[in-house]
Amino acid sequence: MGPLISRILPVYGGTHPPGDEAPRLMAKLTRIYTRTGDDGTTGLTGGQRVKKNDLRIEAYGCVDELSSTIGVARSALADVQRTRQVQDIARALLVAQQLDAWLAWTQDVLFNLGSDLATLPGDRWEGMPRITGGDATALERAIDAAQADLVPLDTFIHPGGSYPGAFLHVARTIARRAERLLITLRERDAISDDVVRYVNRLSDALFVWSRWINAALDQPEHIWNTETQPPG
């Protein structure tokens, strides 16, 4: 994501939760490889060269990994909408469509976060796409709506279920790792409270969304058995 971001920014990066529309522009990518990273460095948006294992690079690399995993979950959702046989197919399709809309928005917001992390504070510009407090609020709205469809948990559950549900659990763990990296990076560099709040809320949303799609696809919860015994 690093050198890619530095070559496509600045572009218009406004993103809106499902239901809102905004114009989108994209800069042309005429060349993917540059050879400039062969020495173990990468470029920030402002042109600075830093080591590829720099904490800032690790943080937005993790954000990129998170978005990629969400992309796999969206692919699994597309298969669900084409082939899955469940008791209430209308509900399953509706949940899959609504969830995919939220995940598409999430990927846009994560790209905004990645571009922000690839830019030092002094190189930011007016109108640069960045995470705001409204993004976490939007996630809270999505969580509450999905929770209303679910039976409250009274125990811990294991990751699993349907393919999209399982992939969302993986995404949740990556979101937590991204949050840990951001907290560490904030000890050295200025990181917005809105960013930390959003990533924290996103991991909650991914957990609930996993339960939501699993329930819609008639997948039972994998309950934690505190008295588990080995098979046989």
TIRO-581647 format. One line per field, with one value per atom (N, C-alpha, C, O, CB): atom name; x negated, z negated, y negated. Coordinates in steps of 0.1 Angstrom, whole numbers, m for minus. Each point is the difference from the previous one (the first is absolute). Glycine has a CB too. Layout:
BEGIN
a <- c(CA ...)
c1 <- c(X ...)
c3 <- c(Z ...)
c2 <- c(Y ...)
REM end
This chain:
BEGIN
a <- c(N CA C O CB N CA C O CB N CA C O CB N CA C O CB N CA C O CB N CA C O CB N CA C O CB N CA C O CB N CA C O CB N CA C O CB N CA C O CB N CA C O CB N CA C O CB N CA C O CB N CA C O CB N CA C O CB N CA C O CB N CA C O CB N CA C O CB N CA C O CB N CA C O CB N CA C O CB N CA C O CB N CA C O CB N CA C O CB N CA C O CB N CA C O CB N CA C O CB N CA C O CB N CA C O CB N CA C O CB N CA C O CB N CA C O CB N CA C O CB N CA C O CB N CA C O CB N CA C O CB N CA C O CB N CA C O CB N CA C O CB N CA C O CB N CA C O CB N CA C O CB N CA C O CB N CA C O CB N CA C O CB N CA C O CB N CA C O CB N CA C O CB N CA C O CB N CA C O CB N CA C O CB N CA C O CB N CA C O CB N CA C O CB N CA C O CB N CA C O CB N CA C O CB N CA C O CB N CA C O CB N CA C O CB N CA C O CB N CA C O CB N CA C O CB N CA C O CB N CA C O CB N CA C O CB N CA C O CB N CA C O CB N CA C O CB N CA C O CB N CA C O CB N CA C O CB N CA C O CB N CA C O CB N CA C O CB N CA C O CB N CA C O CB N CA C O CB N CA C O CB N CA C O CB N CA C O CB N CA C O CB N CA C O CB N CA C O CB N CA C O CB N CA C O CB N CA C O CB N CA C O CB N CA C O CB N CA C O CB N CA C O CB N CA C O CB N CA C O CB N CA C O CB N CA C O CB N CA C O CB N CA C O CB N CA C O CB N CA C O CB N CA C O CB N CA C O CB N CA C O CB N CA C O CB N CA C O CB N CA C O CB N CA C O CB N CA C O CB N CA C O CB N CA C O CB N CA C O CB N CA C O CB N CA C O CB N CA C O CB N CA C O CB N CA C O CB N CA C O CB N CA C O CB N CA C O CB N CA C O CB N CA C O CB N CA C O CB N CA C O CB N CA C O CB N CA C O CB N CA C O CB N CA C O CB N CA C O CB N CA C O CB N CA C O CB N CA C O CB N CA C O CB N CA C O CB N CA C O CB N CA C O CB N CA C O CB N CA C O CB N CA C O CB N CA C O CB N CA C O CB N CA C O CB N CA C O CB N CA C O CB N CA C O CB N CA C O CB N CA C O CB N CA C O CB N CA C O CB N CA C O CB N CA C O CB N CA C O CB N CA C O CB N CA C O CB N CA C O CB N CA C O CB N CA C O CB N CA C O CB N CA C O CB N CA C O CB N CA C O CB N CA C O CB N CA C O CB N CA C O CB N CA C O CB N CA C O CB N CA C O CB N CA C O CB N CA C O CB N CA C O CB N CA C O CB N CA C O CB N CA C O CB N CA C O CB N CA C O CB N CA C O CB N CA C O CB N CA C O CB N CA C O CB N CA C O CB N CA C O CB N CA C O CB N CA C O CB N CA C O CB N CA C O CB N CA C O CB N CA C O CB N CA C O CB N CA C O CB N CA C O CB N CA C O CB N CA C O CB N CA C O CB N CA C O CB N CA C O CB N CA C O CB N CA C O CB N CA C O CB N CA C O CB N CA C O CB N CA C O CB N CA C O CB N CA C O CB N CA C O CB N CA C O CB N CA C O CB N CA C O CB N CA C O CB N CA C O CB N CA C O CB N CA C O CB N CA C O CB N CA C O CB N CA C O CB N CA C O CB N CA C O CB N CA C O CB N CA C O CB N CA C O CB N CA C O CB N CA C O CB N CA C O CB N CA C O CB N CA C O CB N CA C O CB N CA C O CB N CA C O CB N CA C O CB N CA C O CB N CA C O CB N CA C O CB N CA C O CB N CA C O CB)
c1 <- c(m8 8 m9 4 14 m30 m8 m3 5 m14 0 m4 12 1 m23 32 12 8 4 m3 1 6 m7 6 3 m22 m8 1 m3 m12 18 1 14 2 m21 29 14 6 10 m7 m10 5 m7 m11 16 2 13 11 m1 m8 19 13 11 m1 m10 23 12 3 2 7 m8 2 12 1 m25 34 12 7 2 0 2 8 11 m1 m19 31 12 5 m1 6 2 6 11 4 m9 9 10 12 5 m13 13 12 m4 9 2 m23 m5 m8 m7 7 0 m8 m9 3 15 m30 m9 m8 m2 0 m2 m8 m14 m5 18 m19 m12 m10 4 7 m23 m10 m12 m2 9 m14 m11 m12 2 13 m27 m11 m5 2 m9 1 m5 m12 m9 19 m11 m12 m6 5 4 m19 m7 m11 m5 12 m12 m11 1 2 m17 14 1 m13 m2 22 m30 m14 m8 0 2 m10 m8 m15 m9 28 m22 m13 m6 m11 7 11 m5 0 m7 15 0 0 m9 0 23 m32 m9 m11 m7 12 m6 m10 6 m6 m6 25 6 7 4 m21 19 7 13 2 m24 31 12 3 m5 14 0 2 13 11 m24 13 12 6 m6 m2 20 7 m8 1 21 m28 m8 m14 m7 19 m15 m12 m12 m10 17 m5 m10 m2 9 m3 m19 m3 m2 m8 m3 18 m2 m1 3 11 m20 m2 14 10 m32 22 13 5 11 m17 m3 4 2 2 m15 14 4 14 8 m23 17 13 11 11 m23 11 10 4 12 m20 m2 3 6 10 m30 16 6 15 8 m30 25 14 9 10 m19 5 9 m1 9 m11 m9 0 10 6 m30 25 11 14 8 m24 18 13 3 11 m14 m8 2 4 8 m25 10 3 15 7 m31 28 14 10 9 m17 5 9 0 10 m14 m8 0 8 7 m30 23 7 15 8 m27 23 14 4 11 m13 m7 3 3 8 m23 7 3 14 7 m32 29 13 11 10 m20 7 10 1 11 m16 m6 1 8 8 m30 21 8 14 9 m28 22 14 6 12 m17 m3 6 3 11 m25 6 4 13 8 m33 26 12 13 10 m23 12 11 4 11 m17 m4 3 4 8 m25 12 1 6 4 m23 18 4 14 9 m28 22 14 2 m7 7 9 3 15 8 m29 25 15 7 11 m16 m1 6 m9 m8 20 m11 m9 2 m10 10 12 2 m8 m6 29 m22 m8 m15 m7 26 m23 m14 m6 m11 14 5 m5 0 m9 18 1 1 m12 m6 31 m28 m11 m13 m9 21 m14 m12 m2 m11 13 9 m1 m3 m8 24 m9 m3 m14 m7 31 m28 m14 m10 m10 18 m6 m10 m1 m11 16 6 0 m9 m8 31 m21 m8 m15 m9 29 m23 m14 m6 m12 17 2 m5 m4 m10 24 m5 m3 m12 m8 32 m25 m11 m13 m10 25 m16 m12 m4 m12 18 4 m4 m5 m10 28 m12 m5 m14 m9 33 m27 m13 m10 m12 22 m6 m10 m3 m11 19 3 m3 m10 m9 32 m21 m9 m14 m10 29 m20 m14 m7 m12 20 0 m6 m4 m10 23 m5 m4 m12 m9 33 m26 m12 m12 m11 26 m13 m11 m4 m9 16 m1 m3 m4 8 9 m28 m5 9 5 m28 25 9 m2 9 m7 m15 m3 3 0 m17 20 3 14 4 m26 31 14 5 m5 8 8 6 15 6 m24 23 14 9 m3 m3 15 9 m5 6 1 m19 m5 10 5 m29 26 9 m5 m11 19 m1 m5 12 12 m31 17 10 5 m8 m2 23 6 8 2 m1 4 8 13 5 m15 15 12 m1 10 m4 m19 m2 3 6 m23 12 2 15 6 m29 29 15 8 10 m14 0 7 m2 10 m14 m7 m2 9 5 m29 25 9 14 7 m22 19 14 1 10 m8 m12 0 1 7 m19 4 m1 14 5 m30 31 13 10 9 m15 6 10 m2 10 m9 m13 m3 4 5 m23 14 3 14 4 m24 29 14 5 11 m9 m9 3 m5 3 m3 m8 m7 4 5 m24 18 2 m12 m12 26 m12 m11 m9 5 9 m27 m10 0 0 m14 13 m2 m13 m2 27 m33 m12 m9 4 7 m24 m9 2 4 m21 14 1 m13 m9 33 m26 m12 2 12 m18 m4 1 4 m4 m13 25 4 13 4 m17 20 13 m1 m8 16 m1 0 m14 m7 32 m28 m12 m1 m10 9 11 m1 m1 m7 20 m5 m1 m14 m5 29 m30 m13 m11 m9 16 m6 m9 2 m10 10 12 2 m7 m4 26 m22 m7 m15 m6 24 m23 m14 m3 m10 8 11 m1 0 m7 18 m3 1 m13 m4 28 m31 m12 m11 m9 15 m5 m10 3 m9 7 15 3 m5 m5 26 m21 m5 m16 m5 24 m25 m15 m3 m9 6 11 m1 1 m7 16 1 2 m12 m4 29 m31 m12 m11 m7 14 m9 m11 3 m10 6 16 3 m2 m5 22 m14 m2 m15 m5 25 m28 m15 m5 m9 7 7 m4 3 m7 10 8 5 m10 0 24 m31 m10 m12 m8 14 m8 m11 5 m6 m6 23 6 14 7 m22 19 14 10 0 m8 17 11 13 1 m17 25 13 8 m1 2 5 9 11 4 m9 10 10 m4 7 1 m21 m6 1 5 m20 10 0 14 3 m25 31 14 6 8 m7 m4 6 m4 8 m7 m14 m6 5 3 m23 21 6 14 4 m19 23 14 2 9 m3 m16 1 m2 7 m16 1 m2 13 4 m29 32 13 10 7 m12 5 9 m2 9 m8 m14 m3 4 5 m24 18 5 15 5 m23 26 14 4 10 m8 m8 3 m2 7 m13 m5 m2 12 5 m30 29 12 12 9 m19 12 11 2 10 m12 m9 1 1 6 m19 6 1 15 5 m29 30 14 9 9 m13 2 8 m2 9 m10 m11 m3 2 m4 m12 23 4 m12 0 20 m31 m12 0 1 m14 12 0 m12 m11 25 m13 m12 m9 5 9 m27 m10 m2 m9 m2 18 0 m13 m4 29 m31 m12 4 9 m20 5 3 m11 m12 23 m8 m10 m4 m10 20 m3 m3 m4 3 13 m22 m3 m9 m9 12 m2 m8 m5 7 6 m24 m5 9 6 m29 24 9 m4 m12 15 7 m2 m1 m2 m9)
c3 <- c(0 0 0 6 m18 6 m2 13 2 m22 29 12 9 7 m9 1 8 m4 9 m6 m16 m5 4 4 m23 17 3 14 3 m21 27 14 5 11 m8 m11 5 m8 4 2 m16 m8 5 4 m24 20 m6 11 11 m26 10 8 m9 m13 28 m9 m9 m6 6 9 m29 m7 m9 m9 10 2 m8 0 11 m7 m16 0 m10 m10 16 m3 m8 m4 8 3 m23 m3 10 8 m32 24 10 m1 m10 7 15 2 5 5 m23 16 5 12 1 m24 32 12 1 m5 17 m6 2 13 4 m29 32 12 m3 m11 22 m2 m3 12 11 m26 12 10 m3 m12 16 6 m2 9 12 m18 1 8 7 m4 m12 28 8 m6 m4 25 m21 m4 13 6 m29 28 12 m2 10 0 m22 m3 m14 m9 25 m18 m13 m6 m12 20 m1 m6 2 11 m8 m13 2 m3 3 m10 1 m4 m12 m5 28 m27 m11 m13 m9 22 m15 m12 m2 m10 9 12 m1 m11 m3 28 m30 m11 m14 m10 26 m16 m13 m6 m11 7 13 m5 9 10 m17 2 7 m1 m9 5 12 0 m7 2 19 m29 m6 10 10 m34 21 10 2 11 m19 m2 1 7 2 m22 24 7 m9 5 11 m29 m9 2 3 m20 16 1 m14 m8 31 m26 m14 2 11 m22 1 1 0 m6 m6 20 1 m13 m1 25 m34 m12 m11 m12 17 0 m9 m6 7 6 m25 m7 8 0 m22 28 8 12 3 m10 13 11 m4 6 6 m24 m6 m3 2 m11 5 m4 12 0 m19 30 11 9 8 m9 m1 7 m6 7 m2 m18 m7 4 1 m21 21 5 14 3 m17 23 13 m1 8 1 m18 m2 m4 4 m10 m3 m5 12 1 m24 31 11 10 5 m7 4 9 m5 7 0 m21 m5 1 2 m18 14 2 14 3 m21 28 14 2 8 m2 m13 1 m6 6 m8 m9 m6 10 1 m24 30 10 12 5 m12 11 10 m4 8 0 m21 m5 m1 2 m15 10 0 14 1 m20 29 14 3 7 0 m11 2 m7 5 m2 m15 m8 7 1 m22 27 7 13 5 m15 15 12 m3 7 4 m21 m1 m14 0 16 m26 m13 m2 4 m13 4 m3 m15 m8 28 m25 m14 m2 10 m14 m8 m3 4 6 m25 16 4 9 m3 m19 35 10 2 3 8 m13 2 m10 3 6 m22 m11 3 m2 m14 20 2 11 m2 m5 17 11 m4 4 13 m25 m5 m9 1 1 m11 m9 8 m3 m16 28 8 8 1 1 4 7 m9 4 13 m28 m9 m6 m1 m5 3 m6 10 m3 m12 28 10 2 3 9 m13 1 m11 2 9 m23 m11 1 m3 m11 20 1 12 m1 m7 18 11 m6 4 13 m25 m6 m9 0 1 m9 m9 8 m5 m11 27 8 4 1 7 m4 4 m12 2 15 m29 m12 m3 m4 m4 9 m3 10 m4 m5 21 10 m4 1 17 m23 m5 m12 m1 8 m16 m11 5 m5 m10 24 6 6 m2 6 3 6 m10 1 19 m31 m11 m7 m3 0 1 m7 9 m5 m8 26 9 2 8 4 m19 1 m14 m9 29 m20 m13 m2 9 m6 m16 m3 8 4 m27 25 7 15 7 m24 22 15 3 12 m10 m12 2 7 m2 m18 27 7 m3 m4 23 m16 m3 9 12 m18 0 8 1 7 5 m18 1 m7 m11 11 7 m6 m13 0 22 m33 m13 m8 3 m3 m10 m8 m9 m6 7 m3 m9 m11 0 19 m29 m10 5 m6 m10 27 6 5 1 5 m3 5 m11 2 15 m29 m11 m4 m3 m5 9 m3 10 m4 m6 23 10 m3 2 15 m22 m3 m12 0 8 m18 m11 4 m5 m10 25 6 6 m1 5 4 6 m10 2 18 m30 m11 m6 m2 m2 0 m7 9 m5 m8 26 9 2 0 12 m11 1 m13 0 17 m28 m13 m2 m7 m2 14 m2 7 m4 4 9 7 m7 4 17 m32 m5 m15 m7 22 m18 m14 m8 4 3 m19 m8 m4 m3 m5 7 m4 m15 m7 28 m26 m15 m2 m12 8 14 m1 11 10 m22 12 11 11 m2 m14 28 12 7 m1 3 5 9 14 4 m18 20 14 9 m3 m1 14 9 7 2 m16 17 7 15 5 m25 26 15 4 m8 10 11 5 m2 m6 23 m14 m2 m15 m4 25 m29 m15 m5 m9 7 6 m4 4 m8 9 12 4 m7 m3 25 m26 m8 m14 m6 19 m18 m13 2 m9 1 19 2 2 m6 17 m4 1 m13 m3 25 m31 m14 m7 m6 5 2 m7 6 m7 1 19 7 m5 m2 22 m21 m5 m14 m3 17 m22 m14 1 m8 m1 18 2 5 m5 9 5 5 m11 m1 24 m32 m11 m9 m5 6 m4 m8 6 m7 m2 22 7 m1 m1 16 m13 0 m14 m1 19 m28 m14 m2 m6 m3 14 m1 8 m5 1 16 9 m7 2 19 m28 m6 m11 m3 8 m10 m10 6 m7 m6 26 7 9 0 0 7 10 m4 m8 26 m12 m3 8 12 m16 m3 6 m6 m12 15 6 m5 m9 3 18 m31 m8 8 m3 m17 30 9 7 2 1 0 7 m10 4 11 m27 m9 m4 m1 m8 8 m4 12 m3 m11 26 12 0 2 10 m13 2 m12 2 10 m24 m11 3 m3 m13 21 3 11 1 m9 18 11 m4 5 9 m23 m5 m6 2 m6 m3 m6 11 0 m20 30 12 7 4 m2 0 7 m7 6 4 m24 m8 2 2 m19 16 1 14 2 m20 28 14 2 8 m1 m13 2 m6 7 m8 m11 m6 9 1 m24 28 8 13 2 m11 16 13 m4 7 5 m22 m4 m4 3 m11 1 m4 12 1 m23 31 12 9 7 m7 m1 8 m8 4 9 m24 m9 m5 m1 14 m16 m5 m15 m5 26 m29 m14 m6 6 m6 m12 m7 m4 m5 m2 7 m5 m15 m2 25 m32 m14 m7 3 m3 m8 m8 m10 m8 12 m4 m9 m11 2 15 m29 m11 m5 m7 1 8 m5 12 m1 m19 30 12 m3 m9 22 m5 m1 14 9 m30 22 13 6 m7 0 20 7 m4 m2 21 m21 m3 m14 m4 25)
c2 <- c(12 m12 m13 m10 23 m12 m12 m7 m11 22 m5 m7 m2 m10 20 m1 m2 m13 m8 33 m26 m12 m13 m10 24 m14 m12 m4 m12 18 3 m3 m4 m5 20 m11 m4 m12 m5 29 m28 m11 m13 1 13 m26 m2 3 m3 m14 24 2 m2 m1 18 m19 m2 13 10 m28 18 13 0 8 m5 m12 0 13 5 m30 30 12 m2 m7 21 m7 m2 14 9 m31 23 13 4 m8 3 18 4 m9 m4 28 m27 m9 m13 m7 19 m17 m12 2 10 m20 0 1 m12 m11 24 m11 m12 3 11 m15 m7 2 5 m3 m15 26 6 m2 1 16 m21 m2 10 3 m27 28 9 m5 m2 21 m20 m4 13 11 m29 16 11 6 m7 m4 24 7 5 10 m3 m13 4 9 7 m28 23 9 5 m8 m5 26 6 2 m3 15 m7 1 m12 m6 31 m29 m12 3 m8 m6 26 4 m9 3 5 m18 m9 7 m4 m16 31 7 11 7 m13 8 11 m1 9 m6 m15 m3 2 m3 m12 20 2 m12 0 16 m27 m12 m1 6 m17 3 m4 m15 m6 30 m29 m14 m4 7 m9 m8 m5 m10 m4 7 m8 m9 m12 m6 15 m14 m13 2 m9 1 21 2 5 4 m21 17 5 15 8 m26 23 14 5 m5 2 14 6 15 6 m24 25 14 7 m4 3 12 8 6 4 0 m3 6 m11 3 17 m32 m11 2 6 m22 12 2 m6 6 m6 m11 m6 9 1 m24 29 8 13 5 m14 14 12 m2 9 m2 m19 m3 m1 7 m20 6 m1 13 3 m28 33 13 9 8 m11 2 8 m4 8 m5 m16 m5 5 4 m25 22 5 15 5 m21 24 14 1 10 m5 m13 0 m2 8 m17 m1 m2 12 3 m28 31 11 12 7 m15 10 11 m3 9 m4 m18 m3 2 4 m21 15 3 15 3 m22 27 15 3 8 m3 m11 2 m5 6 m9 m8 m5 10 2 m26 30 10 12 6 m13 11 11 m4 8 0 m20 m5 1 3 m19 13 0 15 2 m22 29 14 4 8 m3 m10 2 m4 7 m10 m9 m6 8 0 m22 30 8 14 5 m19 20 14 6 11 m10 m9 6 3 m8 m5 25 4 0 7 7 m23 m1 0 m2 m11 14 0 m13 1 15 m27 m13 m7 m8 6 5 m5 m15 m7 29 m27 m14 m8 m10 14 1 m7 1 m10 15 7 2 m9 m6 30 m26 m8 m15 m8 24 m20 m14 m3 m10 11 8 m2 0 m9 20 m2 0 m13 m5 30 m30 m13 m12 m8 18 m10 m11 0 m10 10 12 2 m4 m6 24 m14 m3 m15 m5 27 m29 m15 m6 m9 9 5 m5 4 m8 10 10 4 m9 m3 26 m26 m8 m14 m5 18 m19 m12 1 m9 3 17 2 0 m6 18 m5 0 m14 m3 26 m31 m14 m8 m7 7 2 m7 4 m8 6 15 6 m6 m2 23 m23 m6 m14 m5 20 m22 m14 1 m9 2 17 1 3 m6 14 1 3 m11 m2 24 m31 m11 m11 m6 10 m5 m9 5 m8 3 18 5 m1 m1 17 m16 m2 m14 m3 23 m29 m15 m5 1 m3 m5 m6 m12 m6 14 m12 m11 m13 m6 15 m12 m13 1 m10 6 16 1 2 1 9 m11 2 m13 m11 26 m14 m12 m1 10 m7 m15 m2 9 0 m24 30 9 14 9 m28 22 14 9 m2 m7 21 10 5 6 0 m7 4 6 m4 m13 25 5 m11 m8 31 m23 m10 7 12 m29 9 6 6 10 m26 11 5 15 7 m30 27 14 10 10 m19 6 9 0 11 m15 m7 m1 8 6 m29 23 8 14 8 m25 22 14 4 10 m12 m7 3 2 8 m22 5 2 14 6 m31 29 13 11 10 m20 9 10 2 11 m16 m6 0 7 7 m28 17 6 15 7 m29 27 14 7 11 m15 m2 6 3 10 m21 2 2 13 4 m29 30 13 12 11 m24 11 11 4 m9 2 19 5 m5 3 17 m27 m4 11 11 m30 17 10 1 m10 6 16 2 8 4 m6 4 7 m4 m7 26 m15 m3 10 11 m20 5 8 1 m9 3 17 1 m5 m1 21 m25 m4 12 11 m29 15 11 m3 m12 28 m6 m1 0 8 m21 5 m1 m6 m5 3 3 m5 m16 m4 23 m26 m15 m3 m9 5 12 m2 2 m7 13 5 4 m10 m4 28 m29 m10 m13 m7 17 m13 m13 2 m10 5 17 2 m2 m6 22 m12 m2 m15 m5 27 m29 m14 m7 m10 11 4 m6 1 m10 16 5 2 m10 m5 29 m26 m9 m14 m8 23 m19 m13 m2 m11 11 10 m2 m2 m8 22 m7 m1 m15 m6 31 m29 m14 m10 m10 17 m5 m9 0 m10 15 7 0 m7 m7 29 m21 m7 m15 m8 28 m24 m14 m6 m12 15 4 m4 m2 m10 21 m2 m1 m12 m7 32 m26 m11 m13 m10 24 m15 m13 m4 m12 18 3 m3 m8 m7 27 m19 m7 m11 m11 32 m19 m10 m3 6 3 m20 m5 9 0 m24 30 8 m5 m1 22 m23 m6 10 12 m25 7 9 6 11 m26 8 5 13 9 m32 24 12 12 10 m25 13 11 4 12 m20 m1 3 8 9 m30 17 6 15 9 m31 24 14 9 11 m20 3 7 4 12 m24 3 3 9 8 m30 22 9 14 9 m27 21 14 5 12 m16 m5 4 3 9 m23 5 2 13 7 m32 28 12 13 10 m22 11 11 2 11 m15 m7 0 4 8 m25 11 4 15 6 m29 29 14 8 9 m13 0 7 m2 9 m12 m9 m4 9 5 m29 25 8 15 7 m25 22 14 4 11 m11 m9 3 0 8 m19 2 m1 13 4 m29 31 12 13 11 m25 13 11 8 12 m10 m10 6 m1 m11 5 17 m1 m6 0 20 m26 m6 11 11 m31 18 9 m4 m8 13 1 m4 5 12 m12 m8 4 10 m3 m20 34 11 0 4 10 m19 m2 14 1 m23 33 13 9 12 m15 m2 7 12 m1 m19 31 12 3 m2 11 m2 4 10 8 m13 6 10 14 3 m19 24 15 2 12 m10)
REM end
